[in-house]
Amino acid sequence: MPNFKNLPSKLPAGKTSIFSVMSGLARKHKAIDLSQGFPNFETDTYLKDLVCKAMKDGYNQYPPMSGIPELREQIVSKIENLYGKKYDDVSEIVFTAGATQALYCAITAFVHPGDEVIVFKPAYDSYEPDIKLAGGKPVLVELKGKDFKIDWQEVEAKITSKTRMIIINTPHNPTGTVLSKGDMQRLEALLKNTNIILLSDEVYEHLIYDDEVHESASKFPGLAERAIICASFGKTFHNTGWKMGYCVAPEVLMKEIIKLHQATVFCVNHPMQHAFAEYLKKPEHYLQLGDFYQQKRDKFFDLMQGSGFKGTPSKGTYFQVMDYSKITHEPDVDFARRLITEHGLATIPVSVFHKNGKDHKQLRFCFAKTDETLEKAAEILHKL
C-alpha cells in the first residue's frame, strides 16, 4: 500500500472552514442555525419556475464558456444603470460557479510566487488560501476598532514593489460595514501610477441599509481600469446552493481570468442562466432587496434589545456582529461552541476572521432567516 502520510501539503495550516464546523455542530445538536450565511426561506417561485421552464425548453447542455449573451447583456446593462460604467458584454464578463470561483480565478490568474497581496482583516476565509496556493504572500491589514475602519496610512506603508493585488470587500463580511466614497477615493489615489490590481468582492452589493450607497469600484475610473469585480446571484436571490456568480473586468485582465475559468469549470449552469436573464428584466427584483433585508436586520436588532449583547446595526450584508463581553469573558470560539451544545443556537466567532485570531468578544449572526427563527434565537439569547 502506498504511504501518503508524508506528502507535502500546499496548505499545511489549512483547517476545516469555521462555517462547516459550526453548521455541522448545529445539525448534530439540532440547533437553530444563525451561523452560515444562507437564508432559511425559499427563493422566488417565479425564478424557480423560470429555471424549470429553461430545462423543459432544452437548455441542458453546455452554454458558451463566458455565459449566454442574454444574461451578459442584462448584467452589463445593470452595472451601467447603477454605477455608470459600461463593460463590453462579450470580452469583459464571465459567469462562474459562485463568486468564490471568480475570486479563485482572479487570484490564481495574476498572483505569482513571491507576489504580495494586501488583505483587510477580518476577511472572508477563501482569500488567503487562494493567495498561498498561487505562491503569493498575504499582507494583512487589521481593520481598526469595533467599527472596523481602514487606516489608509497603514495601507500605503504596506505597498511595496512586490504588491500585485489589493482585495477589498464591500459591503463587508463578517462586519456588515461598507466602504465610503472617501474610502474609495483614497484607494484610487493610492493606486494611481501603479500596476496593482484591485480585486473587489461586491457579493452583497444590493444588501445595503439606512440610505447608505454601495460604492462599487466600477464607479471610480482610476479603480475600474484595474478592478476585477466579483458578484453573486446566490447571495442576492436567496439561492446560495445554486452556486451562480460572475465577475467583470477590463478586457486585458478578463482574458487571463477566462483561461483559468476554462481550465477549472469551463462553463456554469445553463438553464439558470436563462432564468436569471429573464428575471433581471425587472430591476425591482434586486432594487427592493435592501428594504427587505433592512426589515430583517431591524427585527433582529429590536429582538436583541435588553439582552446582554450589544452592537451597532449592520450597514450591509445579512450579518450582524454583536459584542457579548457583558455576558462572559470566554474566548469567542469556546462561547460559540457552548451556545450550540448547551443552548441550541449556532453563530460564528469573529476571531477566526481576524489577524492572529484577535478576539474582541464578538459573534456574527446571520439574520437572513424567517421571523419565527429570529424570535426563537432571541429568546435563547435573552436567557444567557
C-alpha positions, 0 to 999 in steps of 0.5 A: 500500500502506498504511504501518503502520510508524508506528502507535502501539503500546499496548505499545511495550516489549512483547517476545516472552514469555521462555517462547516464546523459550526453548521455541522455542530448545529445539525448534530445538536439540532440547533437553530442555525444563525451561523452560515450565511444562507437564508432559511426561506425559499427563493422566488417561485417565479425564478424557480419556475423560470429555471424549470421552464429553461430545462423543459425548453432544452437548455441542458447542455453546455452554454458558451464558456463566458455565459449566454449573451442574454444574461451578459447583456442584462448584467452589463446593462445593470452595472451601467444603470447603477454605477455608470460604467459600461463593460463590453458584454462579450470580452469583459464578463464571465459567469462562474460557479459562485463568486468564490470561483471568480475570486479563485480565478482572479487570484490564481490568474495574476498572483505569482510566487513571491507576489504580495497581496494586501488583505483587510482583516477580518476577511472572508476565509477563501482569500488567503488560501487562494493567495498561498496556493498561487505562491503569493504572500498575504499582507494583512491589514487589521481593520481598526476598532469595533467599527472596523475602519481602514487606516489608509496610512497603514495601507500605503506603508504596506505597498511595496514593489512586490504588491500585485493585488489589493482585495477589498470587500464591500459591503463587508463580511463578517462586519456588515460595514461598507466602504465610503466614497472617501474610502474609495477615493483614497484607494484610487489615489493610492493606486494611481501610477501603479500596476496593482490590481484591485480585486473587489468582492461586491457579493452583497452589493444590493444588501445595503441599509439606512440610505447608505450607497454601495460604492462599487469600484466600477464607479471610480475610473482610476479603480475600474481600469484595474478592478476585477469585480466579483458578484453573486446571484446566490447571495442576492436571490436567496439561492446560495446552493445554486452556486451562480456568480460572475465577475467583470473586468477590463478586457486585458485582465478578463482574458487571463481570468477566462483561461483559468475559468476554462481550465477549472469549470469551463462553463456554469449552469445553463438553464439558470442562466436563462432564468436569471436573464429573464428575471433581471428584466425587472430591476425591482427584483434586486432594487427592493432587496435592501428594504427587505433585508433592512426589515430583517436586520431591524427585527433582529436588532429590536429582538436583541434589545435588553439582552446582554449583547450589544452592537451597532446595526449592520450597514450591509450584508445579512450579518450582524456582529454583536459584542457579548463581553457583558455576558462572559469573558470566554474566548469567542470560539469556546462561547460559540461552541457552548451556545450550540451544545448547551443552548441550541443556537449556532453563530460564528466567532469573529476571531477566526476572521481576524489577524492572529485570531484577535478576539474582541468578544464578538459573534456574527449572526446571520439574520437572513432567516424567517421571523419565527427563527429570529424570535426563537434565537432571541429568546435563547439569547435573552436567557444567557 
